[in-house]
Amino acid sequence: MPDNQQKLIHTFSALADLGQEVAHKNNFQEMISTSLHLLLGSLAIMRGGVARYSRFGHELNFLAVRGLGDDFPLSASLEISDEKEFLNAGMTDIEVSQAKMLAFFQRYQKVLERKKIEIIMPLIIRDELVGLVFLGEKASGEPFTDLDRDIVRAMARHIGVGIHQRNLMVELERRADENRRLYDDMRLTYRDTVKAFATAIDCKDKYTEGHSVRVGKYSEIIAEELGWGEEEVEGVAVAGYLHDVGKLTVERNIINAPYRINAKESAELNKHPGVGYEILLPIHHPYTDVPLAAKYHHERLDGRGYPDGLSDSEIPYIAKIVNLADSFDAMTTDRPYKRRRPANEVIEDLKRNSGKQFAPEIVTAFYNGMLTELTGKDKRKRFRRLLGREYMESEGIVPLLKQALNGMDGTSSLTFIGAG
């Protein structure tokens, strides 16, 4: 596997582990130490430290250090002007070698140079400086790349959220509602990370750029129409974003083939669900069925899918949702060897394959989502943004959807209803 792909997979795993640390570790000191270990390990950084900032004492206190030696100061003063400079920088890495004009670096220049600190990352949460991350050089001696800096920023945000959470816990009774907003921030950070990873997956395929994000959004719409709760809806959206992660290991010339691939190439491509499952399984996801969606999103109700030829209730329900979302996006996206199909053909295809490839109530939920938007009951215009206004407003699509819904059975003998 190419180094960049391996780094993406390793980094996503570290981010997921880091999110779990922040969300579930009761021991604050242990959480910070483990978080620093994950951050340094993800990029093979030689040394570093995490410091919390006290606004009342204008002081930095190091919570965890690694490789900095016993003579490294565990506290440092921070002037108001320093705080303003770090706030202005935001969550942007500051190169020590380029920041010698700032008062903080002038005061601590010698110790920073002696300990070979190369980057300092301010931890800014809700427009508040909660700490700093200090990072030394990479073990390889290579400079930090833009991707490295993005990784540091994403992981540092998790650490900042953890410190901010600790600060809030001190005032739990007075600011109980803030804890809920913090939890939402963490979920948003996790979801944004998943979206970024989905974008990285799709970058390998120049013809289907944005496919994973669209599948995630279609899956989300279906789950909402099925009446699922907020967390279940979010979980199925994440499954959609990550369903094709196994394609990271497929040769680019197969994925980008400007023709219908042959049997040998198809067999290689068809390995991606199993590979995706193996990649996602060791990661501690907030939503446990995500790896199953990756493995089984090409299974069919009638048992004619792959990789295992499952049928009916053998297929995890989350995979059934992603299957329809994935198929719909494939039918409505241009490929080098075929144009996307007209809306009326797609609607008829979903109906024709209801009970064979797709669960009928999932098709019904998808139809309902489209119809409520087209009739103005849903103002969010999610389908229009994904498909384009002209496509969604094709002549005759509303009566066709109504006709399809009138002819749909709620379920069939091949369908097992449940969110398991």
C-alpha positions as CSV (number, residue, x, y, z in Angstrom):
1,M,0.0,0.0,0.0
2,P,1.5,3.5,-1.0
3,D,2.9,5.5,1.9
4,N,0.2,8.3,1.6
5,Q,-2.6,5.8,1.8
6,Q,-1.1,4.0,4.7
7,K,-0.6,7.4,6.5
8,L,-4.3,8.3,5.8
9,I,-5.5,5.0,7.3
10,H,-3.1,5.2,10.3
11,T,-4.1,8.8,10.9
12,F,-7.8,8.1,10.8
13,S,-7.4,5.3,13.2
14,A,-5.4,7.5,15.5
15,L,-8.0,10.3,15.3
16,A,-10.8,7.8,16.2
17,D,-8.8,6.5,19.1
18,L,-8.1,10.1,20.2
19,G,-11.8,10.9,20.0
20,Q,-12.5,8.0,22.2
21,E,-9.9,9.1,24.7
22,V,-11.4,12.6,24.9
23,A,-15.0,11.4,25.1
24,H,-14.6,8.5,27.6
25,K,-11.5,8.8,29.7
26,N,-12.4,9.8,33.3
27,N,-8.8,10.3,34.3
28,F,-7.9,13.7,32.8
29,Q,-4.1,13.3,33.2
30,E,-4.1,9.9,31.6
31,M,-6.2,11.2,28.7
32,I,-3.7,14.0,28.0
33,S,-0.7,11.6,28.2
34,T,-2.3,9.1,25.9
35,S,-3.4,11.9,23.5
36,L,0.2,13.2,23.3
37,H,1.4,9.7,22.6
38,L,-1.1,9.3,19.8
39,L,-0.2,12.7,18.3
40,L,3.6,12.1,18.3
41,G,3.2,8.5,17.1
42,S,1.0,9.4,14.2
43,L,3.8,11.4,12.5
44,A,6.8,9.8,14.3
45,I,7.7,13.0,16.1
46,M,10.7,12.8,18.4
47,R,9.5,15.0,21.3
48,G,6.7,17.2,22.4
49,G,4.5,18.4,25.2
50,V,1.0,19.6,26.0
51,A,0.4,22.6,28.3
52,R,-2.8,24.0,29.7
53,Y,-3.3,27.8,30.0
54,S,-4.7,29.4,33.0
55,R,-6.3,32.8,32.1
56,F,-6.4,33.8,35.8
57,G,-2.7,33.2,36.5
58,H,-1.5,33.9,32.9
59,E,0.5,30.8,33.2
60,L,1.2,27.7,31.1
61,N,1.4,24.4,33.0
62,F,2.6,21.3,31.2
63,L,0.3,18.3,31.6
64,A,2.4,15.9,29.6
65,V,5.9,15.9,28.0
66,R,7.9,13.3,26.1
67,G,11.5,13.4,25.2
68,L,12.1,16.9,26.6
69,G,14.4,15.9,29.5
70,D,14.2,16.5,33.2
71,D,15.5,20.1,32.9
72,F,12.6,21.3,30.8
73,P,10.5,23.9,32.7
74,L,7.0,22.5,33.6
75,S,5.5,26.0,33.8
76,A,5.9,29.3,31.9
77,S,4.4,32.7,32.1
78,L,2.2,34.1,29.3
79,E,1.7,37.8,29.0
80,I,-1.7,39.2,27.8
81,S,0.0,40.3,24.6
82,D,1.1,36.7,24.1
83,E,-2.4,35.4,24.6
84,K,-3.7,37.9,22.0
85,E,-1.0,36.8,19.5
86,F,-1.9,33.1,19.9
87,L,-5.6,33.9,19.6
88,N,-5.0,35.8,16.4
89,A,-3.0,32.8,15.1
90,G,-6.0,30.5,15.8
91,M,-5.6,26.8,15.2
92,T,-2.6,27.4,13.0
93,D,0.9,25.9,13.5
94,I,3.6,28.5,14.4
95,E,7.1,27.7,13.3
96,V,9.5,28.6,16.2
97,S,12.2,29.7,13.7
98,Q,9.8,32.2,12.2
99,A,8.3,33.7,15.3
100,K,11.3,35.3,17.1
101,M,9.6,38.7,17.1
102,L,6.9,37.5,19.5
103,A,7.5,38.3,23.2
104,F,6.9,34.7,24.3
105,F,9.5,33.3,21.9
106,Q,12.0,36.0,22.9
107,R,11.7,35.0,26.6
108,Y,12.0,31.3,26.0
109,Q,14.0,31.2,22.8
110,K,17.0,29.4,24.4
111,V,15.1,26.6,25.9
112,L,13.0,26.1,22.8
113,E,16.1,25.9,20.6
114,R,17.9,23.7,23.1
115,K,15.0,21.2,23.1
116,K,14.7,21.5,19.3
117,I,11.0,22.5,19.4
118,E,10.0,23.2,15.8
119,I,6.2,23.9,15.9
120,I,3.8,25.3,18.5
121,M,0.1,24.8,18.0
122,P,-2.3,27.1,19.9
123,L,-5.4,25.2,21.2
124,I,-8.3,27.5,20.6
125,I,-11.8,26.3,21.6
126,R,-14.8,28.6,21.4
127,D,-12.5,31.7,20.9
128,E,-10.6,30.8,24.1
129,L,-6.9,29.8,24.4
130,V,-6.9,26.7,26.5
131,G,-3.3,25.5,25.9
132,L,-0.4,24.9,23.6
133,V,1.1,21.9,21.9
134,F,4.8,21.8,21.5
135,L,6.3,19.6,18.8
136,G,9.9,18.7,18.0
137,E,11.3,17.3,14.8
138,K,10.2,14.2,12.9
139,A,12.3,11.1,13.4
140,S,13.0,11.1,9.6
141,G,14.5,14.6,9.8
142,E,12.1,15.6,7.0
143,P,10.2,18.9,7.2
144,F,6.5,19.0,8.1
145,T,4.4,18.7,5.0
146,D,1.0,20.4,4.5
147,L,-0.7,17.1,5.2
148,D,1.4,16.7,8.4
149,R,0.2,20.1,9.5
150,D,-3.4,19.3,8.8
151,I,-3.1,16.1,10.8
152,V,-1.5,18.0,13.7
153,R,-4.3,20.5,13.6
154,A,-7.1,17.9,13.6
155,M,-5.5,15.9,16.5
156,A,-4.7,19.1,18.4
157,R,-8.3,20.1,18.2
158,H,-9.3,16.9,19.9
159,I,-6.8,17.6,22.7
160,G,-8.0,21.2,23.0
161,V,-11.6,19.9,23.3
162,G,-10.4,17.5,26.1
163,I,-8.8,20.4,28.0
164,H,-11.8,22.6,27.5
165,Q,-14.0,19.8,28.8
166,R,-11.9,19.5,31.9
167,N,-12.2,23.3,32.5
168,L,-15.9,23.1,32.2
169,M,-16.1,20.1,34.6
170,V,-14.8,22.4,37.3
171,E,-17.9,24.5,36.9
172,L,-20.3,21.6,36.2
173,E,-23.2,22.9,38.3
174,R,-23.1,26.4,36.9
175,R,-22.5,25.5,33.3
176,A,-24.1,22.1,32.8
177,D,-25.6,23.1,29.4
178,E,-22.1,23.9,28.1
179,N,-21.1,20.2,28.5
180,R,-23.8,19.3,26.0
181,R,-22.5,21.8,23.5
182,L,-19.0,20.5,24.0
183,Y,-20.3,17.0,23.2
184,D,-21.9,18.3,20.1
185,D,-18.6,19.9,19.1
186,M,-16.8,16.6,19.5
187,R,-19.4,14.9,17.4
188,L,-19.1,17.6,14.8
189,T,-15.3,17.3,14.9
190,Y,-15.5,13.6,14.4
191,R,-18.0,13.9,11.5
192,D,-15.9,16.6,9.8
193,T,-12.9,14.3,10.1
194,V,-14.9,11.5,8.5
195,K,-16.0,13.8,5.7
196,A,-12.3,14.8,5.1
197,F,-11.4,11.2,5.0
198,A,-14.2,10.4,2.5
199,T,-12.9,13.2,0.3
200,A,-9.4,11.6,0.4
201,I,-11.0,8.3,-0.6
202,D,-12.8,9.9,-3.6
203,C,-9.7,11.8,-4.7
204,K,-8.4,8.5,-6.1
205,D,-11.2,8.4,-8.6
206,K,-11.3,11.5,-10.8
207,Y,-14.6,10.4,-12.4
208,T,-16.6,10.0,-9.2
209,E,-15.3,12.8,-7.0
210,G,-17.6,13.5,-4.2
211,H,-19.3,10.0,-4.4
212,S,-18.7,9.0,-0.8
213,V,-20.0,12.3,0.6
214,R,-23.1,12.1,-1.6
215,V,-23.7,8.5,-0.5
216,G,-23.4,9.7,3.1
217,K,-26.0,12.4,2.6
218,Y,-28.4,10.1,0.7
219,S,-28.1,7.5,3.5
220,E,-28.8,10.3,6.1
221,I,-32.0,11.3,4.2
222,I,-33.2,7.7,4.1
223,A,-32.6,7.1,7.8
224,E,-34.5,10.3,8.7
225,E,-37.4,9.2,6.5
226,L,-37.4,5.9,8.3
227,G,-37.9,7.7,11.6
228,W,-34.6,6.9,13.1
229,G,-33.2,8.8,16.0
230,E,-30.5,11.5,15.8
231,E,-27.6,9.3,16.7
232,E,-28.7,6.4,14.4
233,V,-29.1,8.9,11.5
234,E,-25.6,10.2,12.1
235,G,-24.2,6.7,12.3
236,V,-25.7,5.7,8.9
237,A,-24.3,8.9,7.4
238,V,-20.8,8.0,8.6
239,A,-21.3,4.5,7.2
240,G,-22.1,6.2,3.8
241,Y,-19.0,8.4,3.9
242,L,-16.7,5.5,4.6
243,H,-18.3,2.7,2.6
244,D,-15.6,2.8,-0.1
245,V,-12.6,3.0,2.1
246,G,-11.4,-0.3,0.8
247,K,-10.8,1.3,-2.6
248,L,-7.7,2.9,-1.2
249,T,-5.9,-0.4,-1.8
250,V,-7.2,-0.8,-5.4
251,E,-4.9,0.1,-8.3
252,R,-5.7,3.6,-9.6
253,N,-5.7,2.5,-13.2
254,I,-8.6,0.1,-12.4
255,I,-10.6,2.8,-10.6
256,N,-10.0,5.4,-13.3
257,A,-10.4,3.1,-16.3
258,P,-12.2,5.1,-19.0
259,Y,-14.0,1.9,-20.1
260,R,-16.0,-1.0,-18.6
261,I,-13.3,-3.0,-16.8
262,N,-12.7,-6.7,-17.7
263,A,-13.4,-9.7,-15.5
264,K,-10.0,-9.8,-13.9
265,E,-10.1,-6.1,-13.1
266,S,-13.6,-6.4,-11.8
267,A,-12.5,-9.2,-9.4
268,E,-9.8,-7.0,-8.1
269,L,-12.2,-4.1,-7.6
270,N,-14.8,-6.4,-5.9
271,K,-12.3,-7.0,-3.1
272,H,-12.8,-3.5,-1.7
273,P,-15.8,-4.3,0.6
274,G,-13.8,-6.9,2.5
275,V,-10.7,-4.7,2.6
276,G,-12.8,-1.8,3.9
277,Y,-14.2,-4.0,6.7
278,E,-10.6,-5.0,7.7
279,I,-9.5,-1.3,7.7
280,L,-12.5,-0.1,9.8
281,L,-13.0,-3.0,12.2
282,P,-10.0,-2.2,14.6
283,I,-11.1,1.5,14.9
284,H,-13.3,2.3,17.9
285,H,-16.2,4.0,16.1
286,P,-19.0,5.7,18.0
287,Y,-21.3,3.7,15.7
288,T,-20.6,0.0,15.8
289,D,-22.2,-1.0,12.5
290,V,-20.0,1.2,10.3
291,P,-17.5,-1.7,9.3
292,L,-20.5,-3.9,8.4
293,A,-21.8,-1.3,6.0
294,A,-18.5,-1.2,4.3
295,K,-18.4,-5.0,3.9
296,Y,-21.9,-5.6,2.8
297,H,-23.1,-2.6,0.8
298,H,-23.0,-4.6,-2.4
299,E,-25.2,-7.4,-1.1
300,R,-28.7,-7.9,-2.5
301,L,-31.9,-9.1,-0.9
302,D,-32.2,-11.9,-3.5
303,G,-28.7,-13.2,-2.6
304,R,-27.1,-12.2,-5.9
305,G,-24.7,-9.7,-4.4
306,Y,-21.1,-9.9,-3.1
307,P,-18.8,-10.6,-1.3
308,D,-20.8,-13.3,0.6
309,G,-24.0,-13.7,-1.3
310,L,-26.1,-12.8,1.7
311,S,-29.9,-12.4,1.4
312,D,-32.8,-11.0,3.3
313,S,-32.3,-10.7,7.1
314,E,-28.6,-11.9,6.8
315,I,-27.7,-8.4,5.5
316,P,-27.1,-5.8,8.2
317,Y,-29.8,-3.2,7.8
318,I,-27.4,-0.3,7.7
319,A,-25.8,-1.9,4.7
320,K,-29.2,-2.1,2.9
321,I,-29.5,1.7,3.3
322,V,-26.0,2.4,2.0
323,N,-26.6,-0.1,-0.9
324,L,-29.5,2.0,-2.2
325,A,-27.7,5.3,-1.6
326,D,-24.6,3.9,-3.4
327,S,-26.6,2.6,-6.3
328,F,-28.6,5.8,-6.7
329,D,-25.5,7.9,-6.9
330,A,-23.9,5.5,-9.5
331,M,-27.0,5.9,-11.7
332,T,-27.1,9.6,-11.4
333,T,-23.4,10.4,-11.9
334,D,-21.6,10.7,-15.3
335,R,-19.0,8.1,-16.0
336,P,-16.5,8.1,-18.9
337,Y,-18.3,5.3,-20.6
338,K,-21.9,6.4,-19.9
339,R,-24.0,9.5,-19.1
340,R,-26.1,9.6,-15.9
341,R,-29.5,8.2,-16.4
342,P,-32.7,10.4,-16.6
343,A,-34.6,10.8,-13.3
344,N,-37.6,8.9,-14.6
345,E,-35.5,5.9,-15.5
346,V,-33.8,5.9,-12.1
347,I,-37.2,6.0,-10.3
348,E,-38.5,3.2,-12.4
349,D,-35.3,1.2,-11.8
350,L,-35.5,1.5,-8.0
351,K,-39.2,0.4,-8.1
352,R,-38.4,-2.6,-10.4
353,N,-35.6,-3.8,-8.2
354,S,-37.6,-3.3,-5.0
355,G,-37.7,-6.6,-3.1
356,K,-34.9,-7.9,-5.3
357,Q,-31.9,-5.7,-4.7
358,F,-33.4,-3.1,-2.4
359,A,-35.7,-3.3,0.7
360,P,-39.1,-1.9,-0.4
361,E,-39.5,0.3,2.7
362,I,-36.0,1.8,2.0
363,V,-37.0,2.7,-1.6
364,T,-40.3,4.1,-0.2
365,A,-38.4,6.3,2.3
366,F,-36.1,7.5,-0.5
367,Y,-39.1,8.4,-2.7
368,N,-40.7,10.2,0.2
369,G,-37.6,12.3,0.8
370,M,-37.5,13.4,-2.9
371,L,-41.2,14.1,-3.0
372,T,-41.4,16.1,0.2
373,E,-38.6,18.4,-1.2
374,L,-40.2,18.7,-4.7
375,T,-43.6,19.6,-3.2
376,G,-42.1,22.2,-0.9
377,K,-42.8,20.4,2.4
378,D,-39.0,20.1,3.0
379,K,-37.2,23.4,2.4
380,R,-33.6,22.2,2.8
381,K,-33.1,21.5,-0.9
382,R,-30.7,18.6,-0.2
383,F,-31.5,16.7,-3.4
384,R,-31.2,19.8,-5.5
385,R,-27.8,20.5,-4.2
386,L,-26.6,17.0,-4.8
387,L,-28.2,16.4,-8.2
388,G,-28.7,19.9,-9.6
389,R,-32.0,21.9,-9.9
390,E,-32.6,21.0,-13.5
391,Y,-32.3,17.3,-12.8
392,M,-34.6,17.3,-9.8
393,E,-37.2,19.4,-11.5
394,S,-37.5,17.2,-14.6
395,E,-40.9,17.2,-16.2
396,G,-43.2,14.6,-14.8
397,I,-41.1,13.5,-11.9
398,V,-43.6,14.4,-9.2
399,P,-46.5,12.4,-10.6
400,L,-44.1,9.6,-11.4
401,L,-43.0,9.5,-7.7
402,K,-46.6,9.5,-6.5
403,Q,-47.5,6.7,-8.9
404,A,-44.5,4.7,-7.7
405,L,-45.3,5.2,-4.1
406,N,-48.9,4.1,-4.7
407,G,-47.7,0.9,-6.2
408,M,-45.1,0.1,-3.6
409,D,-45.6,-2.5,-0.9
410,G,-44.4,-1.5,2.5
411,T,-42.4,-4.6,2.8
412,S,-42.0,-7.9,1.1
413,S,-41.3,-11.5,2.2
414,L,-37.6,-10.8,1.4
415,T,-37.4,-7.8,3.8
416,F,-36.5,-7.8,7.5
417,I,-37.3,-4.4,9.1
418,G,-35.0,-3.2,11.9
419,A,-32.1,-0.9,12.6
420,G,-29.8,-3.7,13.7
